[in-house]
């Protein structure tokens, strides 16, 4: 177990997702490295894990877009063609 958090009611998917993300951040675990999360199949837990997954995917896409933008520019920020 990495964390035990006291959560106020209601235990919504949003609140649980933020708690999961807080734990991963505290332990310096990138979201994309969390391969499994074991829980019950309550709708709030399913939503929390889905939200965490979507944020991880969005962050990966943003990093890839930034890398592509940098690769296509010279030092002055001008587009270059190879």
N, CA, C and O atoms as a CHARMM CRD file, in Angstrom:
* protein
*
  328
    1    1 UNK  N      0.85500  -1.16800   0.00000 PROA 1      0.00000
    2    1 UNK  CA     0.00000   0.00000   0.00000 PROA 1      0.00000
    3    1 UNK  C      0.90200   1.23200   0.00000 PROA 1      0.00000
    4    1 UNK  O      1.85100   1.31600   0.77900 PROA 1      0.00000
    5    2 UNK  N      0.60000   2.17200  -0.86800 PROA 2      0.00000
    6    2 UNK  CA     1.38300   3.39800  -0.96400 PROA 2      0.00000
    7    2 UNK  C      0.78400   4.55400  -0.18200 PROA 2      0.00000
    8    2 UNK  O      1.50600   5.44800   0.25800 PROA 2      0.00000
    9    3 UNK  N     -0.54400   4.54100  -0.00600 PROA 3      0.00000
   10    3 UNK  CA    -1.17700   5.68900   0.61700 PROA 3      0.00000
   11    3 UNK  C     -2.50300   5.27600   1.24500 PROA 3      0.00000
   12    3 UNK  O     -3.16100   4.33000   0.81200 PROA 3      0.00000
   13    4 UNK  N     -2.86100   6.01400   2.27000 PROA 4      0.00000
   14    4 UNK  CA    -4.16400   5.84700   2.90000 PROA 4      0.00000
   15    4 UNK  C     -4.68000   7.24900   3.16800 PROA 4      0.00000
   16    4 UNK  O     -4.16400   7.94700   4.04200 PROA 4      0.00000
   17    5 UNK  N     -5.69400   7.66600   2.42200 PROA 5      0.00000
   18    5 UNK  CA    -6.23000   9.02300   2.51900 PROA 5      0.00000
   19    5 UNK  C     -7.63500   8.99800   3.10000 PROA 5      0.00000
   20    5 UNK  O     -8.44600   8.13300   2.76700 PROA 5      0.00000
   21    6 UNK  N     -7.90600   9.95200   3.96400 PROA 6      0.00000
   22    6 UNK  CA    -9.25600  10.15400   4.47200 PROA 6      0.00000
   23    6 UNK  C     -9.97100  11.07700   3.49600 PROA 6      0.00000
   24    6 UNK  O     -9.55500  12.21800   3.29800 PROA 6      0.00000
   25    7 UNK  N    -11.03600  10.59200   2.89400 PROA 7      0.00000
   26    7 UNK  CA   -11.78100  11.37500   1.90400 PROA 7      0.00000
   27    7 UNK  C    -13.14500  11.73800   2.45900 PROA 7      0.00000
   28    7 UNK  O    -13.82200  10.91800   3.07800 PROA 7      0.00000
   29    8 UNK  N    -13.53100  12.97400   2.22600 PROA 8      0.00000
   30    8 UNK  CA   -14.85600  13.41100   2.63800 PROA 8      0.00000
   31    8 UNK  C    -15.89400  12.87000   1.66100 PROA 8      0.00000
   32    8 UNK  O    -15.58500  12.58300   0.50400 PROA 8      0.00000
   33    9 UNK  N    -17.11000  12.73800   2.13400 PROA 9      0.00000
   34    9 UNK  CA   -18.20700  12.28500   1.27400 PROA 9      0.00000
   35    9 UNK  C    -18.65400  13.41800   0.38600 PROA 9      0.00000
   36    9 UNK  O    -18.50900  14.56500   0.80800 PROA 9      0.00000
   37   10 UNK  N    -19.16400  13.21700  -0.76000 PROA 10     0.00000
   38   10 UNK  CA   -19.32300  11.92300  -1.42300 PROA 10     0.00000
   39   10 UNK  C    -18.00500  11.47800  -2.06200 PROA 10     0.00000
   40   10 UNK  O    -17.18900  12.31400  -2.44900 PROA 10     0.00000
   41   11 UNK  N    -17.80200  10.19300  -2.16900 PROA 11     0.00000
   42   11 UNK  CA   -16.61000   9.64500  -2.80100 PROA 11     0.00000
   43   11 UNK  C    -16.84700   9.56400  -4.30700 PROA 11     0.00000
   44   11 UNK  O    -17.03600   8.48700  -4.87200 PROA 11     0.00000
   45   12 UNK  N    -16.82900  10.72200  -4.92700 PROA 12     0.00000
   46   12 UNK  CA   -17.10800  10.80000  -6.36400 PROA 12     0.00000
   47   12 UNK  C    -15.89500  10.33000  -7.16800 PROA 12     0.00000
   48   12 UNK  O    -14.77800  10.25700  -6.65400 PROA 12     0.00000
   49   13 UNK  N    -16.14000  10.02000  -8.41900 PROA 13     0.00000
   50   13 UNK  CA   -15.06000   9.63300  -9.31300 PROA 13     0.00000
   51   13 UNK  C    -14.00100  10.70900  -9.41500 PROA 13     0.00000
   52   13 UNK  O    -12.80700  10.41200  -9.46800 PROA 13     0.00000
   53   14 UNK  N    -14.43700  11.97100  -9.44200 PROA 14     0.00000
   54   14 UNK  CA   -13.49000  13.08700  -9.54400 PROA 14     0.00000
   55   14 UNK  C    -12.58500  13.14100  -8.31100 PROA 14     0.00000
   56   14 UNK  O    -11.36900  13.29100  -8.43200 PROA 14     0.00000
   57   15 UNK  N    -13.18600  13.01900  -7.12800 PROA 15     0.00000
   58   15 UNK  CA   -12.40900  13.08500  -5.88900 PROA 15     0.00000
   59   15 UNK  C    -11.42800  11.90900  -5.80400 PROA 15     0.00000
   60   15 UNK  O    -10.26600  12.09300  -5.44400 PROA 15     0.00000
   61   16 UNK  N    -11.89300  10.72500  -6.13100 PROA 16     0.00000
   62   16 UNK  CA   -11.02700   9.55300  -6.08300 PROA 16     0.00000
   63   16 UNK  C     -9.89300   9.65400  -7.10200 PROA 16     0.00000
   64   16 UNK  O     -8.76200   9.26100  -6.81900 PROA 16     0.00000
   65   17 UNK  N    -10.19700  10.17400  -8.26800 PROA 17     0.00000
   66   17 UNK  CA    -9.18200  10.34400  -9.29900 PROA 17     0.00000
   67   17 UNK  C     -8.08700  11.30600  -8.83900 PROA 17     0.00000
   68   17 UNK  O     -6.90100  11.05600  -9.05600 PROA 17     0.00000
   69   18 UNK  N     -8.48900  12.40000  -8.20600 PROA 18     0.00000
   70   18 UNK  CA    -7.50900  13.35900  -7.70300 PROA 18     0.00000
   71   18 UNK  C     -6.66200  12.73300  -6.58700 PROA 18     0.00000
   72   18 UNK  O     -5.46600  13.00900  -6.49400 PROA 18     0.00000
   73   19 UNK  N     -7.26500  11.90600  -5.75000 PROA 19     0.00000
   74   19 UNK  CA    -6.52600  11.23000  -4.69000 PROA 19     0.00000
   75   19 UNK  C     -5.50700  10.25100  -5.27900 PROA 19     0.00000
   76   19 UNK  O     -4.37300  10.17700  -4.80700 PROA 19     0.00000
   77   20 UNK  N     -5.90600   9.50700  -6.29800 PROA 20     0.00000
   78   20 UNK  CA    -4.98300   8.58900  -6.96900 PROA 20     0.00000
   79   20 UNK  C     -3.81500   9.36200  -7.59400 PROA 20     0.00000
   80   20 UNK  O     -2.65600   8.96700  -7.46300 PROA 20     0.00000
   81   21 UNK  N     -4.13400  10.45700  -8.26500 PROA 21     0.00000
   82   21 UNK  CA    -3.09700  11.26500  -8.90500 PROA 21     0.00000
   83   21 UNK  C     -2.14900  11.86300  -7.86200 PROA 21     0.00000
   84   21 UNK  O     -0.93900  11.91500  -8.08200 PROA 21     0.00000
   85   22 UNK  N     -2.69100  12.31000  -6.73600 PROA 22     0.00000
   86   22 UNK  CA    -1.88100  12.86300  -5.64500 PROA 22     0.00000
   87   22 UNK  C     -0.88700  11.81600  -5.14100 PROA 22     0.00000
   88   22 UNK  O      0.28100  12.12600  -4.90500 PROA 22     0.00000
   89   23 UNK  N     -1.35100  10.58700  -4.98000 PROA 23     0.00000
   90   23 UNK  CA    -0.49400   9.50100  -4.52300 PROA 23     0.00000
   91   23 UNK  C      0.62100   9.22500  -5.53100 PROA 23     0.00000
   92   23 UNK  O      1.78500   9.09200  -5.15100 PROA 23     0.00000
   93   24 UNK  N      0.27200   9.14000  -6.79600 PROA 24     0.00000
   94   24 UNK  CA     1.28400   8.88800  -7.82300 PROA 24     0.00000
   95   24 UNK  C      2.31100  10.01400  -7.85900 PROA 24     0.00000
   96   24 UNK  O      3.50800   9.75900  -7.99500 PROA 24     0.00000
   97   25 UNK  N      1.85400  11.24700  -7.73800 PROA 25     0.00000
   98   25 UNK  CA     2.75900  12.39300  -7.74200 PROA 25     0.00000
   99   25 UNK  C      3.68000  12.34600  -6.52300 PROA 25     0.00000
  100   25 UNK  O      4.88500  12.56700  -6.64200 PROA 25     0.00000
  101   26 UNK  N      3.11100  12.05900  -5.35700 PROA 26     0.00000
  102   26 UNK  CA     3.90800  11.98200  -4.13100 PROA 26     0.00000
  103   26 UNK  C      5.03700  10.95800  -4.26100 PROA 26     0.00000
  104   26 UNK  O      6.15900  11.21400  -3.82300 PROA 26     0.00000
  105   27 UNK  N      4.75100   9.82500  -4.85000 PROA 27     0.00000
  106   27 UNK  CA     5.74000   8.76200  -4.99800 PROA 27     0.00000
  107   27 UNK  C      6.53800   8.88700  -6.29600 PROA 27     0.00000
  108   27 UNK  O      7.33800   8.01000  -6.62400 PROA 27     0.00000
  109   28 UNK  N      6.31700   9.99100  -7.04100 PROA 28     0.00000
  110   28 UNK  CA     7.02600  10.27600  -8.29300 PROA 28     0.00000
  111   28 UNK  C      6.87500   9.13200  -9.30400 PROA 28     0.00000
  112   28 UNK  O      7.83500   8.70800  -9.94800 PROA 28     0.00000
  113   29 UNK  N      5.64100   8.65700  -9.41400 PROA 29     0.00000
  114   29 UNK  CA     5.31200   7.61100 -10.38300 PROA 29     0.00000
  115   29 UNK  C      4.53000   8.26600 -11.51900 PROA 29     0.00000
  116   29 UNK  O      3.42300   8.75600 -11.29300 PROA 29     0.00000
  117   30 UNK  N      5.07900   8.28700 -12.73000 PROA 30     0.00000
  118   30 UNK  CA     4.31900   8.85200 -13.85700 PROA 30     0.00000
  119   30 UNK  C      3.02900   8.06100 -14.07400 PROA 30     0.00000
  120   30 UNK  O      3.01100   6.83600 -13.95400 PROA 30     0.00000
  121   31 UNK  N      1.95600   8.77800 -14.39400 PROA 31     0.00000
  122   31 UNK  CA     0.65300   8.11100 -14.57900 PROA 31     0.00000
  123   31 UNK  C      0.72200   7.00300 -15.61600 PROA 31     0.00000
  124   31 UNK  O      0.06700   5.97200 -15.46600 PROA 31     0.00000
  125   32 UNK  N      1.50400   7.20500 -16.66200 PROA 32     0.00000
  126   32 UNK  CA     1.57600   6.19500 -17.71500 PROA 32     0.00000
  127   32 UNK  C      2.30200   4.92500 -17.26500 PROA 32     0.00000
  128   32 UNK  O      2.24500   3.90600 -17.95400 PROA 32     0.00000
  129   33 UNK  N      2.98200   4.97600 -16.11800 PROA 33     0.00000
  130   33 UNK  CA     3.67100   3.79800 -15.58000 PROA 33     0.00000
  131   33 UNK  C      2.77300   2.97400 -14.65200 PROA 33     0.00000
  132   33 UNK  O      3.12200   1.84500 -14.30600 PROA 33     0.00000
  133   34 UNK  N      1.63900   3.51400 -14.25100 PROA 34     0.00000
  134   34 UNK  CA     0.69300   2.77100 -13.40300 PROA 34     0.00000
  135   34 UNK  C     -0.07600   1.81700 -14.30800 PROA 34     0.00000
  136   34 UNK  O     -0.99900   2.22100 -15.01600 PROA 34     0.00000
  137   35 UNK  N      0.31000   0.56000 -14.27700 PROA 35     0.00000
  138   35 UNK  CA    -0.26600  -0.41400 -15.19200 PROA 35     0.00000
  139   35 UNK  C     -1.53400  -1.05800 -14.66100 PROA 35     0.00000
  140   35 UNK  O     -2.40100  -1.45900 -15.43800 PROA 35     0.00000
  141   36 UNK  N     -1.64900  -1.15900 -13.34700 PROA 36     0.00000
  142   36 UNK  CA    -2.83000  -1.78200 -12.76500 PROA 36     0.00000
  143   36 UNK  C     -3.25800  -1.02800 -11.51300 PROA 36     0.00000
  144   36 UNK  O     -2.42800  -0.58000 -10.72100 PROA 36     0.00000
  145   37 UNK  N     -4.54500  -0.90300 -11.35600 PROA 37     0.00000
  146   37 UNK  CA    -5.13800  -0.38000 -10.14000 PROA 37     0.00000
  147   37 UNK  C     -6.20500  -1.38200  -9.74200 PROA 37     0.00000
  148   37 UNK  O     -7.11700  -1.66900 -10.51700 PROA 37     0.00000
  149   38 UNK  N     -6.09000  -1.90600  -8.54900 PROA 38     0.00000
  150   38 UNK  CA    -7.02800  -2.92200  -8.08700 PROA 38     0.00000
  151   38 UNK  C     -8.02800  -2.27300  -7.14100 PROA 38     0.00000
  152   38 UNK  O     -7.64900  -1.62400  -6.16500 PROA 38     0.00000
  153   39 UNK  N     -9.29700  -2.45400  -7.44100 PROA 39     0.00000
  154   39 UNK  CA   -10.36400  -1.90300  -6.59800 PROA 39     0.00000
  155   39 UNK  C    -11.62900  -2.72300  -6.82200 PROA 39     0.00000
  156   39 UNK  O    -11.63700  -3.69600  -7.57600 PROA 39     0.00000
  157   40 UNK  N    -12.69500  -2.30500  -6.14800 PROA 40     0.00000
  158   40 UNK  CA   -13.98100  -2.91300  -6.46000 PROA 40     0.00000
  159   40 UNK  C    -14.46400  -2.31900  -7.78600 PROA 40     0.00000
  160   40 UNK  O    -13.80600  -1.44300  -8.34600 PROA 40     0.00000
  161   41 UNK  N    -15.57800  -2.77800  -8.27600 PROA 41     0.00000
  162   41 UNK  CA   -16.05600  -2.27400  -9.56400 PROA 41     0.00000
  163   41 UNK  C    -17.15800  -1.23300  -9.38900 PROA 41     0.00000
  164   41 UNK  O    -18.04400  -1.10300 -10.23300 PROA 41     0.00000
  165   42 UNK  N    -17.09200  -0.49300  -8.28100 PROA 42     0.00000
  166   42 UNK  CA   -18.05800   0.58200  -8.07200 PROA 42     0.00000
  167   42 UNK  C    -17.94700   1.62100  -9.18400 PROA 42     0.00000
  168   42 UNK  O    -16.85700   1.88000  -9.69400 PROA 42     0.00000
  169   43 UNK  N    -19.05600   2.20000  -9.54700 PROA 43     0.00000
  170   43 UNK  CA   -19.08000   3.17700 -10.64100 PROA 43     0.00000
  171   43 UNK  C    -18.11900   4.33100 -10.38000 PROA 43     0.00000
  172   43 UNK  O    -17.50500   4.84600 -11.31400 PROA 43     0.00000
  173   44 UNK  N    -17.98200   4.74500  -9.11100 PROA 44     0.00000
  174   44 UNK  CA   -17.08200   5.85600  -8.80200 PROA 44     0.00000
  175   44 UNK  C    -15.61600   5.46400  -9.02200 PROA 44     0.00000
  176   44 UNK  O    -14.82100   6.28800  -9.47300 PROA 44     0.00000
  177   45 UNK  N    -15.25300   4.22300  -8.71000 PROA 45     0.00000
  178   45 UNK  CA   -13.87300   3.76700  -8.92700 PROA 45     0.00000
  179   45 UNK  C    -13.58000   3.60400 -10.41800 PROA 45     0.00000
  180   45 UNK  O    -12.50100   3.96700 -10.88800 PROA 45     0.00000
  181   46 UNK  N    -14.53100   3.06600 -11.14500 PROA 46     0.00000
  182   46 UNK  CA   -14.36100   2.92200 -12.59500 PROA 46     0.00000
  183   46 UNK  C    -14.16500   4.29900 -13.22500 PROA 46     0.00000
  184   46 UNK  O    -13.28500   4.48500 -14.06500 PROA 46     0.00000
  185   47 UNK  N    -14.99300   5.26400 -12.81400 PROA 47     0.00000
  186   47 UNK  CA   -14.87300   6.62400 -13.34100 PROA 47     0.00000
  187   47 UNK  C    -13.53000   7.23600 -12.95900 PROA 47     0.00000
  188   47 UNK  O    -12.90000   7.88800 -13.79100 PROA 47     0.00000
  189   48 UNK  N    -13.07700   7.04200 -11.72400 PROA 48     0.00000
  190   48 UNK  CA   -11.80800   7.60200 -11.26100 PROA 48     0.00000
  191   48 UNK  C    -10.63500   7.09400 -12.09600 PROA 48     0.00000
  192   48 UNK  O     -9.78500   7.87600 -12.52100 PROA 48     0.00000
  193   49 UNK  N    -10.59300   5.79800 -12.32600 PROA 49     0.00000
  194   49 UNK  CA    -9.49800   5.21500 -13.09900 PROA 49     0.00000
  195   49 UNK  C     -9.58400   5.67200 -14.55700 PROA 49     0.00000
  196   49 UNK  O     -8.55600   5.96000 -15.17100 PROA 49     0.00000
  197   50 UNK  N    -10.79100   5.74200 -15.11700 PROA 50     0.00000
  198   50 UNK  CA   -10.94500   6.23400 -16.48700 PROA 50     0.00000
  199   50 UNK  C    -10.47400   7.68100 -16.61100 PROA 50     0.00000
  200   50 UNK  O     -9.81300   8.03500 -17.58700 PROA 50     0.00000
  201   51 UNK  N    -10.80600   8.51400 -15.63700 PROA 51     0.00000
  202   51 UNK  CA   -10.37500   9.91700 -15.66300 PROA 51     0.00000
  203   51 UNK  C     -8.85100  10.01700 -15.57100 PROA 51     0.00000
  204   51 UNK  O     -8.23800  10.81400 -16.28100 PROA 51     0.00000
  205   52 UNK  N     -8.24800   9.22300 -14.71000 PROA 52     0.00000
  206   52 UNK  CA    -6.79500   9.22100 -14.56500 PROA 52     0.00000
  207   52 UNK  C     -6.13300   8.78500 -15.87000 PROA 52     0.00000
  208   52 UNK  O     -5.13800   9.37300 -16.29200 PROA 52     0.00000
  209   53 UNK  N     -6.68300   7.76500 -16.49800 PROA 53     0.00000
  210   53 UNK  CA    -6.15600   7.27200 -17.76800 PROA 53     0.00000
  211   53 UNK  C     -6.25700   8.33700 -18.86100 PROA 53     0.00000
  212   53 UNK  O     -5.31500   8.52800 -19.63100 PROA 53     0.00000
  213   54 UNK  N     -7.39000   9.02400 -18.93100 PROA 54     0.00000
  214   54 UNK  CA    -7.56400  10.07000 -19.94600 PROA 54     0.00000
  215   54 UNK  C     -6.57000  11.20400 -19.73800 PROA 54     0.00000
  216   54 UNK  O     -6.01300  11.71600 -20.70900 PROA 54     0.00000
  217   55 UNK  N     -6.33500  11.61000 -18.48400 PROA 55     0.00000
  218   55 UNK  CA    -5.36800  12.67900 -18.22200 PROA 55     0.00000
  219   55 UNK  C     -3.95800  12.23400 -18.60100 PROA 55     0.00000
  220   55 UNK  O     -3.19100  13.02500 -19.15100 PROA 55     0.00000
  221   56 UNK  N     -3.60900  10.99000 -18.31900 PROA 56     0.00000
  222   56 UNK  CA    -2.28000  10.47800 -18.67000 PROA 56     0.00000
  223   56 UNK  C     -2.10700  10.46800 -20.18200 PROA 56     0.00000
  224   56 UNK  O     -1.05200  10.84700 -20.69000 PROA 56     0.00000
  225   57 UNK  N     -3.13500  10.03800 -20.90200 PROA 57     0.00000
  226   57 UNK  CA    -3.07700  10.00900 -22.36300 PROA 57     0.00000
  227   57 UNK  C     -2.97200  11.41900 -22.93100 PROA 57     0.00000
  228   57 UNK  O     -2.20600  11.65500 -23.86500 PROA 57     0.00000
  229   58 UNK  N     -3.73000  12.35100 -22.37900 PROA 58     0.00000
  230   58 UNK  CA    -3.68600  13.73800 -22.84500 PROA 58     0.00000
  231   58 UNK  C     -2.30900  14.33800 -22.60900 PROA 58     0.00000
  232   58 UNK  O     -1.80800  15.07700 -23.45600 PROA 58     0.00000
  233   59 UNK  N     -1.68600  14.03500 -21.47200 PROA 59     0.00000
  234   59 UNK  CA    -0.34800  14.55600 -21.18800 PROA 59     0.00000
  235   59 UNK  C      0.67500  13.96100 -22.14300 PROA 59     0.00000
  236   59 UNK  O      1.56000  14.67400 -22.61400 PROA 59     0.00000
  237   60 UNK  N      0.57300  12.66900 -22.44000 PROA 60     0.00000
  238   60 UNK  CA     1.48400  12.03200 -23.39100 PROA 60     0.00000
  239   60 UNK  C      1.34600  12.67800 -24.76200 PROA 60     0.00000
  240   60 UNK  O      2.35100  12.96000 -25.41400 PROA 60     0.00000
  241   61 UNK  N      0.11500  12.91600 -25.20700 PROA 61     0.00000
  242   61 UNK  CA    -0.12700  13.54300 -26.50000 PROA 61     0.00000
  243   61 UNK  C      0.45500  14.95300 -26.54600 PROA 61     0.00000
  244   61 UNK  O      1.02800  15.35400 -27.55800 PROA 61     0.00000
  245   62 UNK  N      0.31300  15.70600 -25.45600 PROA 62     0.00000
  246   62 UNK  CA     0.83800  17.07400 -25.40300 PROA 62     0.00000
  247   62 UNK  C      2.36000  17.06100 -25.47800 PROA 62     0.00000
  248   62 UNK  O      2.94500  17.90800 -26.15300 PROA 62     0.00000
  249   63 UNK  N      3.01100  16.12500 -24.80200 PROA 63     0.00000
  250   63 UNK  CA     4.46800  16.02900 -24.83900 PROA 63     0.00000
  251   63 UNK  C      4.92900  15.67700 -26.23800 PROA 63     0.00000
  252   63 UNK  O      5.89300  16.25900 -26.73500 PROA 63     0.00000
  253   64 UNK  N      4.25500  14.72900 -26.88500 PROA 64     0.00000
  254   64 UNK  CA     4.61500  14.35300 -28.25500 PROA 64     0.00000
  255   64 UNK  C      4.44400  15.53100 -29.19800 PROA 64     0.00000
  256   64 UNK  O      5.28800  15.74700 -30.06800 PROA 64     0.00000
  257   65 UNK  N      3.36200  16.30500 -29.04500 PROA 65     0.00000
  258   65 UNK  CA     3.14500  17.47400 -29.88700 PROA 65     0.00000
  259   65 UNK  C      4.24100  18.50500 -29.68500 PROA 65     0.00000
  260   65 UNK  O      4.72300  19.09600 -30.65200 PROA 65     0.00000
  261   66 UNK  N      4.64300  18.72700 -28.42900 PROA 66     0.00000
  262   66 UNK  CA     5.71800  19.67000 -28.13300 PROA 66     0.00000
  263   66 UNK  C      7.03200  19.21500 -28.74700 PROA 66     0.00000
  264   66 UNK  O      7.77200  20.02900 -29.29900 PROA 66     0.00000
  265   67 UNK  N      7.33300  17.92100 -28.65800 PROA 67     0.00000
  266   67 UNK  CA     8.57000  17.39300 -29.22200 PROA 67     0.00000
  267   67 UNK  C      8.57700  17.54300 -30.73500 PROA 67     0.00000
  268   67 UNK  O      9.60700  17.88500 -31.31700 PROA 67     0.00000
  269   68 UNK  N      7.43800  17.29300 -31.38300 PROA 68     0.00000
  270   68 UNK  CA     7.35000  17.45900 -32.82900 PROA 68     0.00000
  271   68 UNK  C      7.53400  18.91900 -33.22200 PROA 68     0.00000
  272   68 UNK  O      8.18200  19.21200 -34.22700 PROA 68     0.00000
  273   69 UNK  N      6.97400  19.83500 -32.44500 PROA 69     0.00000
  274   69 UNK  CA     7.10600  21.25500 -32.73700 PROA 69     0.00000
  275   69 UNK  C      8.55200  21.70000 -32.59900 PROA 69     0.00000
  276   69 UNK  O      9.03000  22.48500 -33.41800 PROA 69     0.00000
  277   70 UNK  N      9.25800  21.22000 -31.59000 PROA 70     0.00000
  278   70 UNK  CA    10.66100  21.59400 -31.38200 PROA 70     0.00000
  279   70 UNK  C     11.52100  20.99700 -32.47600 PROA 70     0.00000
  280   70 UNK  O     12.42500  21.66900 -32.97300 PROA 70     0.00000
  281   71 UNK  N     11.27000  19.75400 -32.86900 PROA 71     0.00000
  282   71 UNK  CA    12.06800  19.10400 -33.90100 PROA 71     0.00000
  283   71 UNK  C     11.95300  19.80800 -35.24500 PROA 71     0.00000
  284   71 UNK  O     12.88200  19.75100 -36.05000 PROA 71     0.00000
  285   72 UNK  N     10.85000  20.45900 -35.49800 PROA 72     0.00000
  286   72 UNK  CA    10.63800  21.10500 -36.78500 PROA 72     0.00000
  287   72 UNK  C     11.08200  22.55700 -36.82700 PROA 72     0.00000
  288   72 UNK  O     10.77800  23.25100 -37.79700 PROA 72     0.00000
  289   73 UNK  N     11.79800  23.05200 -35.80200 PROA 73     0.00000
  290   73 UNK  CA    12.21200  24.44900 -35.75100 PROA 73     0.00000
  291   73 UNK  C     13.72400  24.53800 -35.58200 PROA 73     0.00000
  292   73 UNK  O     14.34500  23.69300 -34.93600 PROA 73     0.00000
  293   74 UNK  N     14.31000  25.59400 -36.18400 PROA 74     0.00000
  294   74 UNK  CA    15.72400  25.84700 -35.94600 PROA 74     0.00000
  295   74 UNK  C     15.87700  26.66200 -34.66400 PROA 74     0.00000
  296   74 UNK  O     14.89100  26.88200 -33.96000 PROA 74     0.00000
  297   75 UNK  N     17.08100  27.11100 -34.34900 PROA 75     0.00000
  298   75 UNK  CA    17.32500  27.82400 -33.09600 PROA 75     0.00000
  299   75 UNK  C     16.52600  29.11700 -32.99500 PROA 75     0.00000
  300   75 UNK  O     16.21400  29.55300 -31.88700 PROA 75     0.00000
  301   76 UNK  N     16.19100  29.73200 -34.10300 PROA 76     0.00000
  302   76 UNK  CA    15.43200  30.98800 -34.07200 PROA 76     0.00000
  303   76 UNK  C     13.92900  30.72600 -34.05100 PROA 76     0.00000
  304   76 UNK  O     13.13500  31.66700 -34.07600 PROA 76     0.00000
  305   77 UNK  N     13.53400  29.45000 -34.00400 PROA 77     0.00000
  306   77 UNK  CA    12.11200  29.14600 -33.96800 PROA 77     0.00000
  307   77 UNK  C     11.48900  29.09500 -35.35800 PROA 77     0.00000
  308   77 UNK  O     10.26500  29.03900 -35.48400 PROA 77     0.00000
  309   78 UNK  N     12.30900  29.11200 -36.39600 PROA 78     0.00000
  310   78 UNK  CA    11.81900  29.09300 -37.77300 PROA 78     0.00000
  311   78 UNK  C     11.64000  27.63900 -38.20100 PROA 78     0.00000
  312   78 UNK  O     12.42100  26.76600 -37.82200 PROA 78     0.00000
  313   79 UNK  N     10.60100  27.39600 -38.99300 PROA 79     0.00000
  314   79 UNK  CA    10.37100  26.05600 -39.50200 PROA 79     0.00000
  315   79 UNK  C     11.50100  25.66900 -40.45500 PROA 79     0.00000
  316   79 UNK  O     11.93800  26.47800 -41.27300 PROA 79     0.00000
  317   80 UNK  N     11.96200  24.44200 -40.34200 PROA 80     0.00000
  318   80 UNK  CA    12.99700  23.94400 -41.23100 PROA 80     0.00000
  319   80 UNK  C     12.45800  22.74300 -41.98700 PROA 80     0.00000
  320   80 UNK  O     11.54900  22.05500 -41.52300 PROA 80     0.00000
  321   81 UNK  N     13.01700  22.50900 -43.12800 PROA 81     0.00000
  322   81 UNK  CA    12.61700  21.35300 -43.93800 PROA 81     0.00000
  323   81 UNK  C     13.85700  20.52100 -44.20400 PROA 81     0.00000
  324   81 UNK  O     14.91400  21.05800 -44.53500 PROA 81     0.00000
  325   82 UNK  N     13.72800  19.20500 -44.06000 PROA 82     0.00000
  326   82 UNK  CA    14.85100  18.30700 -44.29900 PROA 82     0.00000
  327   82 UNK  C     14.73900  17.67800 -45.65300 PROA 82     0.00000
  328   82 UNK  O     15.59800  16.88500 -46.03900 PROA 82     0.00000
